[in-house]
């Protein structure tokens, strides 16, 4: 689960866990959140749960992600891509360039 430590990704991990999936919880930062999600996934019924730290902006880390996942679980049956970078902004200063630049990014604006 790319981006599985918090928010929507966490909820997807918990839902898969309730169906007895084994889940690998990816995070870029926030190891504490990832560990809490792991604990909660095991409590929700996951067959197995592990965490992995990976920065997808670093080519070497990105290239090894699937291999690392397969080495932990033996195979990968499902990959959910929820990883993103949030660029917080204010509606008065919003520009498309701040939200829709290159890469896998999402934007959330505040009043």
C-alpha positions, -999 to 999 in steps of 0.1 A, spaced: 0 0 0 18 31 -12 10 59 12 -6 36 37 4 52 70 -22 79 74 -55 94 60 -71 75 32 -43 51 28 -46 40 64 -83 34 60 -77 13 29 -51 -8 48 -75 -13 77 -103 -24 52 -80 -49 35 -69 -61 69 -105 -68 79 -106 -91 48 -75 -109 62 -51 -95 36 -14 -92 45 -5 -56 42 28 -38 36 24 -2 48 46 23 29 56 56 43 81 83 33 82 100 67 61 93 98 74 60 110 54 63 142 21 66 122 31 36 101 38 15 132 4 25 147 -13 15 114 6 -18 114 -6 -25 150 -42 -16 141 -41 -37 109 -30 -68 129 -58 -60 153 -83 -57 124 -74 -92 111 -44 -88 88 -27 -121 82 6 -102 84 15 -65 85 49 -48 79 61 -13 72 85 0 46 101 35 42 107 46 7 111 80 -10 97 77 -45 115 108 -56 148 89 -52 152 66 -82 172 39 -63 146 37 -36 117 36 -61 133 8 -81 137 -14 -51 102 -10 -37 84 -39 -54 114 -62 -48 114 -53 -11 77 -60 -9 80 -94 -26 109 -104 -3 87 -97 27 56 -115 16 69 -138 -12 47 -121 -38 26 -90 -45 -10 -96 -54 -23 -60 -51 -6 -26 -52 -27 4 -42 -10 37 -53 -21 63 -27 13 80 -22 14 117 -28 29 149 -17 6 175 -3 13 212 -10 -8 232 14 -19 266 0 -43 294 6 -71 301 -18 -59 337 -21 -25 327 -34 -34 295 -53 -18 289 -87 -20 258 -109 18 255 -108 18 249 -71 -5 219 -74 -1 205 -109 37 204 -113 56 173 -122 54 141 -103 28 125 -82 14 154 -62 -19 165 -47 -29 199 -34 -51 209 -5 -61 245 -2 -72 263 30 -92 295 36 
